[in-house]
Amino acid sequence: MKPTVGRIVHFNRKHGDFIVQEAALVVAVHNEECVTLVVWNAYGTSTTERSISRGGDAGKWDWPTKV
């Protein structure tokens, strides 16, 4: 899948010893692996994360797991 503006993805944030997935909206696409996101935490606070690469590590974005 290619990222496009408006798509919902997950942002992996380090929280203590864990990585938590937070809801994010793609607001800019730099290439197929690098995007800018608006990210919401569990409390509804949003942050902008710029030039984020795709992956499973902390500080990266990925597609939601299919259920």
N, C-alpha and C positions, 0 to 999 in steps of 0.2 A: 504494500500500500504506500502511496505517496502522501506526505503531509500536505495539507492545504489549509488556508485560513478558515477558521471556524470549526475545525475538527477538535474533538475531545480526546485528550491523551492523559497519561499518568506522568507525574514528575516524582522522581525518587529522591526523597530528602532524608539526610541522616538525622536521626533523633536519638541521642545517647548512643547505645550500642546497636541500635536497630536502624533499618531503612524503612521508612513509611512511604506509601504511595499516596500522592495528593492529586485531586482533580485539577486539570489544566486545560486551557483553551489556546490553540495555536493562533497567534495574532500576526506573525510574519514568518515566511519561509525563506531561508537563505540558500538551502539546497536540500537534497533528499534526507540528509542526516542531521541538519542543523536548523533550529527554529528558535523563535522568541515566543515565550509563553506568558500568560497570566495564570497564576497558580493560586488555588484556594486551599487553606488548611481546614481542619475539622471544625474550627470556630468561625469560619466565614471570612477570615482576614485574607486579603489578596496581596500578592507580590508579583512583580514583573521579573522574569528570568530571561536574560538576553543571551543569544548565541549558544544555545544548549544543544549538545550532541546527543544522539540516540544511544541507549544502552541500558543495562540493568544495574549499574552502579549508582551510588549517591551522586546527586547533581546532574543526572541525565534523565531523558524522557524516554517513554516507550508506549507502544499501543496497549490498550487494556486487554486483558486476557479474555478470550472467548469463553462464554459460559454455556 
